[in-house]
Amino acid sequence: MNSAAPMAKEIVLIGGGHAHVHVLVNLAMRPLPGMRVTLIARDLATPYSGMLPGVIAGLYRTEQAHIDLERLAAVTGTRLIHAQANGLDRANKLVLLAGLPPVAYDLVSIDVGIEPSLSPIEGAAEHAIAVKPIGSFLHKIDALIAQACEPDGPRRIVAIGGGAGGVELLLSLRTRLLTDARVAGRDAGEFTFTLVTDGDILATHNACVRAAFRRVFAERGMILRENVRVRAVTSDTVVLESGETIAADAVLVTTDAAAPDWFRGTGLELDGKGFLAVGPTLQSVNDADVFAAGDCAALVASPREKAGVYAVRAGPPLAAGLHRRARGLQPDEWHPQARHLALISTGERYAIASRGIFKAEGAWLWTVKDWIDRRWMRMYQDTDALMRRMARR
Ligand SMILES: Cc1cc2nc3c(=O)[nH]c(=O)nc-3n(C[C@H](O)[C@H](O)[C@H](O)COP(=O)(O)OP(=O)(O)OC[C@H]3O[C@@H](n4cnc5c(N)ncnc54)[C@H](O)[C@@H]3O)c2cc1C
């Protein structure tokens, strides 16, 4: 432990995202005298992205895929403020909160994820279900499944967006919905599942992975509409740019992410889409006391796709950078790998692996994914083990 008093005493973390849960633990393991860590969290449970499709499919209970931030804060000695940040007053070094007094910082880190981007599709905000925030999305999915079990409930389910999130989501939803509907005495044959995307599905993955998922969709009788653009969503249809309509009782939107609006008022440099522009040390390019990581940040030197895996990997360099900056040292640079192994589930205990031109599939890959995901979650859920680690430090 470093006994010198830090130059920065108040470290404020906004958002309990994938990177910040690591920062909480890491900073608690090597405290600096007089340093206080505060977490400002809008939601008190962090959903772990890797296990979300499994929650939707009914393979995990909701609590298995969530980190309890109250417990983690208590164990790590972090001050927790349950509030939504809505601005930064950088001149006075304050985080502005909705409905609460501002919080002073010496260093601030932002890991707040993305907002749903529904505005490009007319009627989507009114008639469709957005995947973010995930907490309310899971409630809406539960409500949709309950309605689908009713005699006159929704039968025609359409997802818009062909990235890994959309593909896994629709496959997982189908598994759970058909299971519950059968139990409720409904005929599985009444349901249709359609995925609409304006390019190829899984456009950032290789052709073998795309072919495997097209096969999975075909085997399950699911409809795949690639290279068609959605113009609007109404109460019972999805309207394509061509004017063609697809009948829909429920529509899920998993298309592009948008940056939180409040970033615009901070004076921090943003990328073309409004995300916080950061350098390789995860510091804002125009304010060295502001760090950002995860989906809300844009690494200007090495842009990466917005995925939980990068948010998770940003945790250690972010914690190290904050610790160094607090001691008046220059944070080290982080250059994330350009490629990562993606294990994409098919909505059951089966997964397809993708990395560059590599593709493999099988039930064993789901077992590997399950092991990796559970191991990561244990670090933040098993607070008894964490307390033992902290006692030994
Ligand atoms: C259905 C679905 C499946 C996915 N599956 C995968 C997958 O298998 N693998 C993968 O790598 N990625 C996956 N993703 C993507 C993944 O969820 C994101 O990339 C990941 O969550 C980003 O983590 P983050 O830490 O940036 O933000 P988040 O996990 O979104 O965390 C942000 C946190 O900040 C809080 N917050 C937000 N605004 C404020 C505010 N103003 N003030 C205070 N707190 C705030 C929120 O409550 C939230 O807890 C999936 C996404 C979806 C929707």
The ligand as a Gaussian input file, in Angstrom:
#p B3LYP/6-31G(d) Opt

LIG

0 1
 C      -29.715000      -8.173000     -25.340000
 C      -28.245000      -7.831000     -25.333000
 C      -27.308000      -8.852000     -25.372000
 C      -25.935000      -8.553000     -25.374000
 N      -25.068000      -9.593000     -25.406000
 C      -23.741000      -9.321000     -25.399000
 C      -22.795000     -10.371000     -25.388000
 O      -23.158000     -11.554000     -25.386000
 N      -21.475000     -10.055000     -25.371000
 C      -21.042000      -8.756000     -25.364000
 O      -19.826000      -8.523000     -25.338000
 N      -21.911000      -7.733000     -25.368000
 C      -23.244000      -7.961000     -25.383000
 N      -24.131000      -6.936000     -25.383000
 C      -23.621000      -5.558000     -25.335000
 C      -23.345000      -5.168000     -23.897000
 O      -24.525000      -5.220000     -23.142000
 C      -22.754000      -3.791000     -23.748000
 O      -21.678000      -3.642000     -24.642000
 C      -22.267000      -3.591000     -22.306000
 O      -23.359000      -3.619000     -21.432000
 C      -21.524000      -2.274000     -22.156000
 O      -21.110000      -2.135000     -20.826000
 P      -20.938000      -0.707000     -20.178000
 O      -20.191000      -0.918000     -18.930000
 O      -20.384000       0.232000     -21.178000
 O      -22.415000      -0.171000     -19.894000
 P      -23.634000      -0.827000     -19.137000
 O      -23.458000      -2.260000     -18.898000
 O      -24.850000      -0.387000     -19.907000
 O      -23.631000      -0.109000     -17.716000
 C      -23.911000       1.250000     -17.582000
 C      -24.438000       1.502000     -16.191000
 O      -24.524000       2.911000     -15.984000
 C      -25.730000       3.240000     -15.352000
 N      -26.102000       4.572000     -15.795000
 C      -26.514000       4.929000     -17.028000
 N      -26.713000       6.263000     -17.088000
 C      -26.417000       6.740000     -15.851000
 C      -26.405000       8.048000     -15.306000
 N      -26.742000       9.110000     -16.034000
 N      -26.055000       8.192000     -14.012000
 C      -25.692000       7.115000     -13.247000
 N      -25.689000       5.846000     -13.741000
 C      -26.028000       5.667000     -15.037000
 C      -26.716000       2.172000     -15.757000
 O      -27.638000       1.986000     -14.716000
 C      -25.823000       0.947000     -15.956000
 O      -25.793000       0.154000     -14.788000
 C      -25.504000      -7.198000     -25.348000
 C      -26.456000      -6.174000     -25.299000
 C      -27.797000      -6.479000     -25.289000
 C      -28.796000      -5.354000     -25.234000

